[in-house]
Amino acid sequence: MSKWLLRGLLAATLLWLPLAGLKAAEVENVRLWAAPDHARLVFDLASPTQANIFALDNPRRLVIDLDDSRMAADLAGIDLAGSAISRIRSGTRDGNGLRVVLELERDVEPRHFTLAPNDQYGHRLVVDLEYPGESAVQDPIDPIEAMIREQEIATNRARAESSGAPAQVSPEPAVALQQAQPHPRRDIIIAIDPGHGGEDPGAIGPGGTREKDVVMQISRRLQRLVDEAEGFRAVMIRDGDYYIGLRQRTQIARDQKADFFVSIHADAFTSPRPQGSSVYALSQRGATSETAQWLAASENRADLIGGVDGNLSLKDKDEVLRGVLLDLTMTATLNDSLSIGGQVLDQLGRVNRLHRNRVEQAGFMVLKSPDIPSLLIETGFISNPDEERRLRDPNHQQGLARAIFAGLQDHFRRNPPPASLLAWQRDNNRTTGGNEYRIQPGDTLSQIAARHNVSTDRLKQANELNGDVIRVGQVLRIPRS
């Protein structure tokens, strides 16, 4: 073969190669998940492509342009219920491009990103439609209850500050005249987080059982048990088949002023042999690294100390004191988590085999809230065929839910938050000793102190009170003269 013929073939090949790569990126499927505060649209692509997304008004629309693409999915079969989208249509753009138009029923804030292939899916374009001003939960906490809880939070925060700061002698107040307030008897809020969701199915068992479905069923059973119990209320972090980011899950619990956060999962392993339930709290190393991250955060997130409202500013504190205060809060939260975890583990051991007979500790992201005691519960190994079958069984699911709540209930009955119904019941059902006094309507701290020949400051210190707020029925310990 002559060198001129060889050069000609090579040139023809080089001209053909770019044309061969111009095959359209096919949209093989379109999936939609609707949440209370956003909708997520996922385009499954045969190959990667570029996307341009923009909004149009009158009427409201969101336009998604894909380069060198064509639609092979059935858009008419997408269930749009519960989303902001009233209709989806598509057409050809500029000869070889694809235009998808979402007709909208409300204002949205769009964002999009692409995902590389993994074990379950190929190339994906994800389009999130976030709803301004909407809550991620369907029933936000009552604002009056939130106010009550914020008063309690302020008290707890003051305790954390006094524990970390040098002691200061404050002058004796002349008179503490605020009369005893009615006890609010608020509910204890349990935030329930069904793991995974939406395009993230979690682990998949040998029989095809998806973790996200099983944990939602167990979580809903737990929700009913919590809501049926006097003095408790459940908040579902996700209440449908959609995905919520890991940090957003703890933020939702914080927004709802949760007393406790529990994340429900089902474990998996490469071998089908492991089985049993596990309970996880945050590891000390995870707590330490999270403390550092919160202190270093640029958005003033380190100001969240000892309370779920996050309104305490630490700008006037030096770096060492800020670290001490946050570390105190994190340590107290971790200790509570381990204590509650032990009680939950004991209850789970009565209905299922335990994978470990102690509370394990790990750096799970959903456990890293510095102010809310948290547990992650692996209800069983979905990768084990026998346990996969049990996890699908409604009776076993109910048993797991009962065990989890029994552990939580036992803890909060022994250690009820001060403004809760359980605290009121405890105070009113207990007999006061010789050095105790039950607050009556019309009482003030000054009157009680004078009646028992102690200073108001000593009375407040003995009962860890911050400020003059006292509640009818509350039992105070009277320090000895």
C-alpha positions as CSV (number, residue, x, y, z in Angstrom):
1,M,0.0,0.0,0.0
2,S,1.4,3.4,-1.0
3,K,2.1,6.1,1.6
4,W,-0.4,8.4,-0.3
5,L,-3.2,5.9,0.0
6,L,-2.4,5.3,3.7
7,R,-2.5,9.1,4.3
8,G,-5.9,9.3,2.6
9,L,-7.4,6.5,4.7
10,L,-6.1,8.1,7.9
11,A,-7.5,11.5,6.9
12,A,-10.9,9.9,6.2
13,T,-10.9,8.1,9.5
14,L,-10.1,11.4,11.4
15,L,-13.0,13.1,9.7
16,W,-15.4,10.3,10.6
17,L,-14.4,10.0,14.3
18,P,-16.0,13.4,15.4
19,L,-19.2,12.5,13.4
20,A,-19.4,9.2,15.1
21,G,-19.4,10.9,18.5
22,L,-22.3,13.1,17.7
23,K,-24.9,10.5,18.5
24,A,-27.8,12.1,20.5
25,A,-27.9,11.7,24.2
26,E,-31.2,9.8,24.8
27,V,-33.4,10.6,27.8
28,E,-34.3,7.1,28.7
29,N,-36.6,7.9,31.7
30,V,-37.8,10.8,33.8
31,R,-38.6,10.3,37.5
32,L,-40.3,12.8,39.8
33,W,-40.5,12.9,43.7
34,A,-42.7,15.5,45.4
35,A,-41.8,16.8,48.9
36,P,-43.6,19.4,51.0
37,D,-40.9,22.0,50.3
38,H,-39.5,20.9,46.9
39,A,-39.9,18.6,44.0
40,R,-37.0,16.6,42.4
41,L,-37.0,15.7,38.7
42,V,-34.4,13.2,37.5
43,F,-33.5,12.6,33.9
44,D,-31.9,9.2,33.2
45,L,-29.5,9.7,30.3
46,A,-27.9,7.2,27.9
47,S,-24.8,9.5,27.8
48,P,-23.8,12.8,29.4
49,T,-25.0,16.1,27.9
50,Q,-25.0,19.8,28.7
51,A,-28.1,21.4,30.2
52,N,-29.3,25.0,30.3
53,I,-32.2,25.9,32.6
54,F,-34.1,29.1,32.8
55,A,-37.5,30.4,34.0
56,L,-40.3,32.2,32.0
57,D,-43.3,34.2,33.3
58,N,-46.9,34.7,32.1
59,P,-47.5,31.8,32.4
60,R,-45.0,30.4,34.8
61,R,-42.7,27.9,33.2
62,L,-39.3,26.3,33.7
63,V,-37.4,25.5,30.5
64,I,-34.7,22.7,30.4
65,D,-32.6,22.6,27.2
66,L,-30.4,19.6,26.6
67,D,-27.8,19.7,23.8
68,D,-27.8,16.8,21.3
69,S,-30.5,14.9,23.0
70,R,-33.9,13.3,22.2
71,M,-36.8,12.2,24.4
72,A,-37.4,8.5,24.6
73,A,-39.3,8.5,27.9
74,D,-43.1,8.6,28.3
75,L,-43.8,12.0,29.9
76,A,-47.5,11.4,30.0
77,G,-47.0,8.6,32.5
78,I,-45.4,10.8,35.2
79,D,-47.5,11.3,38.3
80,L,-47.4,15.0,39.0
81,A,-49.6,14.9,42.1
82,G,-48.2,16.9,45.0
83,S,-45.6,18.8,42.9
84,A,-45.6,22.3,41.6
85,I,-45.8,21.0,38.0
86,S,-49.1,20.9,36.2
87,R,-47.8,19.6,32.9
88,I,-44.6,18.4,31.3
89,R,-44.0,18.7,27.5
90,S,-41.0,18.4,25.2
91,G,-40.0,19.2,21.7
92,T,-37.0,19.5,19.3
93,R,-34.8,22.6,19.7
94,D,-32.4,23.9,17.0
95,G,-32.5,20.6,15.0
96,N,-30.7,18.2,17.3
97,G,-31.4,19.6,20.8
98,L,-34.2,18.8,23.2
99,R,-36.4,21.3,25.1
100,V,-38.4,20.2,28.1
101,V,-41.0,22.7,29.5
102,L,-42.4,22.4,33.0
103,E,-45.7,24.3,33.4
104,L,-45.8,25.5,37.0
105,E,-48.5,26.2,39.5
106,R,-46.4,28.3,41.9
107,D,-43.1,30.1,42.1
108,V,-40.0,27.9,42.4
109,E,-36.3,28.4,42.9
110,P,-34.6,25.9,40.5
111,R,-31.2,24.4,40.8
112,H,-29.6,21.5,38.9
113,F,-26.6,19.2,38.8
114,T,-25.4,16.1,37.1
115,L,-24.5,12.7,38.6
116,A,-22.1,10.1,37.2
117,P,-23.1,6.5,36.8
118,N,-23.2,4.2,39.8
119,D,-24.2,0.6,40.5
120,Q,-27.9,1.4,40.1
121,Y,-28.2,4.2,37.6
122,G,-26.4,5.6,34.5
123,H,-25.8,9.3,33.8
124,R,-28.4,11.6,35.4
125,L,-29.5,15.2,35.3
126,V,-31.2,16.2,38.6
127,V,-33.4,19.3,38.7
128,D,-34.7,20.5,42.1
129,L,-37.6,22.9,42.3
130,E,-37.5,24.5,45.8
131,Y,-40.6,26.3,47.1
132,P,-39.8,29.6,48.8
133,G,-41.1,29.9,52.3
134,E,-42.3,26.3,52.6
135,S,-41.5,23.9,55.5
136,A,-40.0,20.5,54.8
137,V,-42.5,19.0,57.3
138,Q,-46.2,19.0,56.7
139,D,-47.2,20.1,60.3
140,P,-44.8,22.7,61.6
141,I,-44.6,23.1,65.4
142,D,-47.2,25.4,67.0
143,P,-45.7,29.0,67.4
144,I,-46.9,29.2,71.0
145,E,-45.3,25.9,71.9
146,A,-42.1,27.1,70.1
147,M,-42.0,30.2,72.4
148,I,-42.3,28.0,75.5
149,R,-39.5,25.8,74.3
150,E,-37.3,28.8,73.5
151,Q,-37.6,30.0,77.1
152,E,-36.5,26.5,78.2
153,I,-33.7,26.6,75.7
154,A,-32.5,30.0,77.0
155,T,-32.3,28.4,80.5
156,N,-30.3,25.5,79.3
157,R,-28.0,27.8,77.3
158,A,-27.3,29.9,80.4
159,R,-26.3,26.7,82.3
160,A,-23.9,25.8,79.6
161,E,-22.4,29.3,79.7
162,S,-22.0,29.3,83.5
163,S,-20.4,25.8,83.3
164,G,-17.7,27.0,80.9
165,A,-17.1,30.6,82.0
166,P,-15.3,31.7,85.2
167,A,-17.7,32.1,88.1
168,Q,-18.9,35.7,88.7
169,V,-20.5,37.0,91.8
170,S,-23.8,38.8,90.9
171,P,-25.4,41.2,93.3
172,E,-28.5,40.0,95.1
173,P,-31.6,41.2,93.3
174,A,-33.7,43.5,95.4
175,V,-37.0,41.6,94.6
176,A,-38.0,38.8,92.3
177,L,-41.6,39.6,91.9
178,Q,-42.7,37.6,88.9
179,Q,-45.5,35.4,90.0
180,A,-45.6,31.7,89.2
181,Q,-46.8,30.9,85.7
182,P,-49.1,28.1,84.8
183,H,-47.1,25.0,83.8
184,P,-47.1,24.8,79.9
185,R,-47.2,21.0,79.9
186,R,-45.8,20.8,76.4
187,D,-45.3,17.7,74.4
188,I,-41.9,16.1,74.0
189,I,-41.0,16.2,70.3
190,I,-39.5,13.1,68.7
191,A,-38.1,13.7,65.2
192,I,-38.3,10.5,63.2
193,D,-36.0,10.2,60.1
194,P,-36.7,7.4,57.7
195,G,-33.4,6.9,55.9
196,H,-32.8,7.3,52.2
197,G,-35.8,8.1,49.9
198,G,-36.5,9.2,46.4
199,E,-33.8,8.3,43.9
200,D,-31.8,6.8,46.8
201,P,-33.3,3.4,47.6
202,G,-30.7,2.5,50.2
203,A,-29.7,-1.2,50.5
204,I,-31.6,-3.7,48.4
205,G,-32.2,-7.3,49.8
206,P,-31.8,-10.5,47.8
207,G,-35.6,-10.6,47.3
208,G,-35.7,-7.0,45.9
209,T,-36.8,-5.3,49.2
210,R,-35.7,-1.7,49.2
211,E,-34.4,-0.2,52.4
212,K,-36.2,3.1,51.9
213,D,-39.6,1.3,51.8
214,V,-39.0,-0.8,54.9
215,V,-37.7,2.0,57.0
216,M,-40.7,4.2,56.0
217,Q,-43.1,1.6,57.1
218,I,-41.4,1.1,60.5
219,S,-41.1,4.9,60.9
220,R,-44.8,5.4,60.3
221,R,-45.6,2.7,62.9
222,L,-43.3,4.5,65.3
223,Q,-45.0,7.8,64.5
224,R,-48.4,6.4,65.4
225,L,-47.1,5.1,68.7
226,V,-45.5,8.4,69.6
227,D,-48.6,10.4,68.7
228,E,-50.9,8.1,70.7
229,A,-48.8,8.5,73.8
230,E,-49.8,11.3,76.2
231,G,-47.1,14.0,76.3
232,F,-45.4,13.1,73.1
233,R,-45.5,14.3,69.5
234,A,-43.8,12.9,66.4
235,V,-42.3,15.0,63.6
236,M,-41.5,13.0,60.4
237,I,-38.4,14.3,58.7
238,R,-39.6,12.9,55.4
239,D,-43.2,11.8,55.0
240,G,-43.1,10.5,51.5
241,D,-40.8,8.9,48.9
242,Y,-38.4,11.8,48.3
243,Y,-34.8,12.5,49.3
244,I,-33.6,15.0,51.9
245,G,-29.9,15.9,52.4
246,L,-28.2,14.6,55.5
247,R,-27.5,17.9,57.1
248,Q,-30.9,19.2,56.2
249,R,-32.5,16.3,58.1
250,T,-30.9,17.5,61.4
251,Q,-31.7,21.1,60.5
252,I,-35.4,20.2,60.1
253,A,-35.3,18.6,63.6
254,R,-33.8,21.8,65.0
255,D,-36.4,24.0,63.2
256,Q,-39.1,21.8,64.9
257,K,-37.4,22.2,68.3
258,A,-37.1,18.4,68.6
259,D,-36.1,16.9,72.0
260,F,-34.7,13.8,70.3
261,F,-33.8,12.6,66.7
262,V,-33.9,9.0,65.6
263,S,-32.9,7.8,62.2
264,I,-34.2,4.5,61.0
265,H,-32.2,2.3,58.7
266,A,-31.7,-1.4,57.6
267,D,-28.2,-2.6,57.4
268,A,-26.5,-4.5,54.6
269,F,-23.3,-6.5,54.0
270,T,-21.5,-8.2,51.2
271,S,-22.2,-11.6,52.8
272,P,-25.8,-12.8,53.5
273,R,-24.9,-14.2,56.9
274,P,-24.8,-11.1,59.3
275,Q,-28.1,-10.4,61.1
276,G,-29.5,-8.5,64.0
277,S,-30.3,-4.9,65.1
278,S,-27.7,-2.2,66.0
279,V,-27.9,1.1,67.7
280,Y,-25.4,3.9,66.9
281,A,-24.6,7.2,68.7
282,L,-22.0,9.7,67.5
283,S,-18.4,8.8,68.1
284,Q,-16.2,11.0,70.2
285,R,-14.0,11.5,67.2
286,G,-17.0,12.5,65.1
287,A,-18.1,14.9,67.9
288,T,-14.7,16.5,68.1
289,S,-14.4,17.0,64.3
290,E,-18.0,18.4,64.2
291,T,-17.1,20.8,67.0
292,A,-14.2,22.0,64.9
293,Q,-16.3,22.4,61.8
294,W,-19.0,24.4,63.6
295,L,-16.4,26.7,65.1
296,A,-14.8,27.2,61.7
297,A,-18.0,27.6,59.7
298,S,-18.1,31.0,57.9
299,E,-21.9,31.5,58.3
300,N,-21.9,32.0,62.1
301,R,-23.0,28.5,62.6
302,A,-20.7,28.2,65.6
303,D,-23.1,30.6,67.4
304,L,-25.4,27.6,68.1
305,I,-24.6,26.8,71.7
306,G,-26.8,24.9,74.1
307,G,-30.1,25.5,72.2
308,V,-31.9,24.7,69.1
309,D,-32.8,28.2,68.1
310,G,-29.2,29.3,67.4
311,N,-29.7,33.0,68.4
312,L,-26.8,33.1,70.9
313,S,-24.0,35.2,69.6
314,L,-20.4,34.2,70.6
315,K,-18.7,37.1,68.9
316,D,-17.9,38.6,72.2
317,K,-16.3,35.4,73.5
318,D,-12.7,34.4,72.8
319,E,-11.9,31.3,70.7
320,V,-11.0,29.1,73.7
321,L,-14.2,29.9,75.5
322,R,-16.3,29.3,72.3
323,G,-14.6,25.9,72.0
324,V,-15.3,25.1,75.7
325,L,-19.0,26.1,75.4
326,L,-19.6,24.1,72.3
327,D,-17.7,21.1,73.6
328,L,-19.8,21.1,76.8
329,T,-22.9,21.1,74.8
330,M,-21.7,18.4,72.5
331,T,-20.5,16.2,75.4
332,A,-23.9,16.6,77.2
333,T,-25.8,15.7,74.0
334,L,-23.5,12.7,73.4
335,N,-24.0,11.4,77.0
336,D,-27.8,11.7,76.6
337,S,-27.6,9.8,73.3
338,L,-25.6,7.0,74.8
339,S,-28.0,6.7,77.8
340,I,-31.1,6.6,75.5
341,G,-29.3,4.2,73.1
342,G,-28.7,1.8,75.9
343,Q,-32.4,1.7,76.8
344,V,-33.5,1.3,73.2
345,L,-31.0,-1.5,72.6
346,D,-32.3,-3.3,75.7
347,Q,-35.8,-3.1,74.3
348,L,-34.8,-4.2,70.8
349,G,-33.0,-7.2,72.2
350,R,-36.5,-8.5,73.4
351,V,-37.9,-8.6,69.8
352,N,-34.9,-9.3,67.6
353,R,-31.4,-10.7,67.7
354,L,-28.8,-8.0,68.4
355,H,-25.8,-7.6,66.0
356,R,-23.9,-6.0,68.9
357,N,-24.8,-6.0,72.6
358,R,-23.7,-2.4,73.2
359,V,-24.4,1.0,71.7
360,E,-21.9,1.5,68.9
361,Q,-20.4,4.9,68.0
362,A,-19.7,6.2,64.5
363,G,-19.4,9.5,62.6
364,F,-22.8,9.3,60.8
365,M,-23.7,12.7,59.5
366,V,-27.3,12.6,60.8
367,L,-26.0,12.2,64.3
368,K,-23.9,15.4,64.3
369,S,-26.3,17.9,65.8
370,P,-24.5,19.5,68.8
371,D,-27.8,20.2,70.6
372,I,-30.2,17.3,70.0
373,P,-29.6,13.8,71.4
374,S,-29.6,11.5,68.4
375,L,-29.5,7.8,67.5
376,L,-29.2,5.9,64.3
377,I,-30.9,2.5,64.5
378,E,-30.1,-0.4,62.0
379,T,-33.3,-2.4,62.4
380,G,-31.8,-5.5,60.8
381,F,-29.7,-6.8,57.9
382,I,-31.8,-6.5,54.7
383,S,-29.0,-8.5,53.0
384,N,-29.8,-11.5,55.1
385,P,-32.7,-13.5,53.4
386,D,-34.4,-14.5,56.7
387,E,-34.1,-11.0,58.1
388,E,-35.3,-9.4,54.9
389,R,-38.4,-11.5,55.2
390,R,-39.0,-10.4,58.8
391,L,-38.4,-6.7,57.9
392,R,-41.3,-7.0,55.5
393,D,-43.5,-8.6,58.1
394,P,-46.0,-6.0,59.5
395,N,-46.0,-7.7,62.9
396,H,-42.2,-7.6,63.1
397,Q,-42.2,-4.0,62.0
398,Q,-44.7,-3.1,64.8
399,G,-42.5,-5.0,67.3
400,L,-39.4,-3.0,66.3
401,A,-41.4,0.3,66.5
402,R,-42.7,-0.6,70.0
403,A,-39.2,-1.5,71.2
404,I,-37.7,1.8,69.9
405,F,-40.5,3.9,71.5
406,A,-40.4,1.9,74.8
407,G,-36.7,2.9,75.2
408,L,-37.4,6.5,74.4
409,Q,-40.4,6.7,76.7
410,D,-38.5,5.1,79.6
411,H,-35.8,7.7,79.3
412,F,-38.1,10.7,79.1
413,R,-40.3,9.5,82.0
414,R,-37.1,9.4,84.2
415,N,-35.7,12.6,82.7
416,P,-38.5,14.8,81.4
417,P,-37.7,18.3,80.0
418,P,-38.7,21.0,82.6
419,A,-41.7,22.5,80.7
420,S,-43.1,19.2,79.5
421,L,-46.3,17.5,80.5
422,L,-44.3,14.6,81.9
423,A,-42.3,17.0,84.2
424,W,-45.6,18.4,85.4
425,Q,-47.0,14.9,86.1
426,R,-43.8,13.9,87.9
427,D,-43.9,17.0,90.1
428,N,-47.5,16.6,91.0
429,N,-47.4,12.9,91.7
430,R,-44.4,13.1,94.0
431,T,-44.5,13.8,97.8
432,T,-42.4,16.7,98.8
433,G,-39.7,16.2,101.4
434,G,-38.8,18.4,104.3
435,N,-36.4,20.4,102.2
436,E,-38.7,20.8,99.2
437,Y,-41.5,23.2,98.4
438,R,-44.2,22.9,95.7
439,I,-45.0,26.2,94.0
440,Q,-48.5,27.5,94.4
441,P,-50.5,30.1,92.3
442,G,-49.3,33.6,93.2
443,D,-45.9,32.6,94.5
444,T,-42.8,34.5,93.6
445,L,-39.2,33.5,94.1
446,S,-38.7,36.4,96.6
447,Q,-41.6,35.2,98.7
448,I,-40.5,31.6,98.7
449,A,-36.9,32.6,99.6
450,A,-38.1,34.9,102.5
451,R,-40.4,32.2,103.8
452,H,-37.6,29.7,104.1
453,N,-34.9,32.2,105.3
454,V,-32.6,31.8,102.3
455,S,-31.4,34.3,99.7
456,T,-33.0,34.4,96.3
457,D,-29.6,33.7,94.7
458,R,-29.1,30.6,96.8
459,L,-32.6,29.3,96.0
460,K,-32.0,29.8,92.2
461,Q,-28.5,28.2,92.4
462,A,-29.9,25.1,94.2
463,N,-32.5,24.6,91.6
464,E,-30.4,25.7,88.5
465,L,-32.8,28.5,87.7
466,N,-31.9,31.3,85.3
467,G,-34.2,34.3,85.8
468,D,-37.3,34.5,87.9
469,V,-39.6,32.3,85.9
470,I,-41.3,29.6,88.1
471,R,-44.2,27.4,87.3
472,V,-47.2,26.3,89.4
473,G,-46.7,22.7,90.6
474,Q,-42.9,22.9,90.2
475,V,-41.0,21.5,93.2
476,L,-38.1,23.5,94.5
477,R,-35.3,22.2,96.6
478,I,-34.7,24.5,99.6
479,P,-31.0,24.8,100.5
480,R,-30.2,24.5,104.2
481,S,-29.3,27.7,106.0
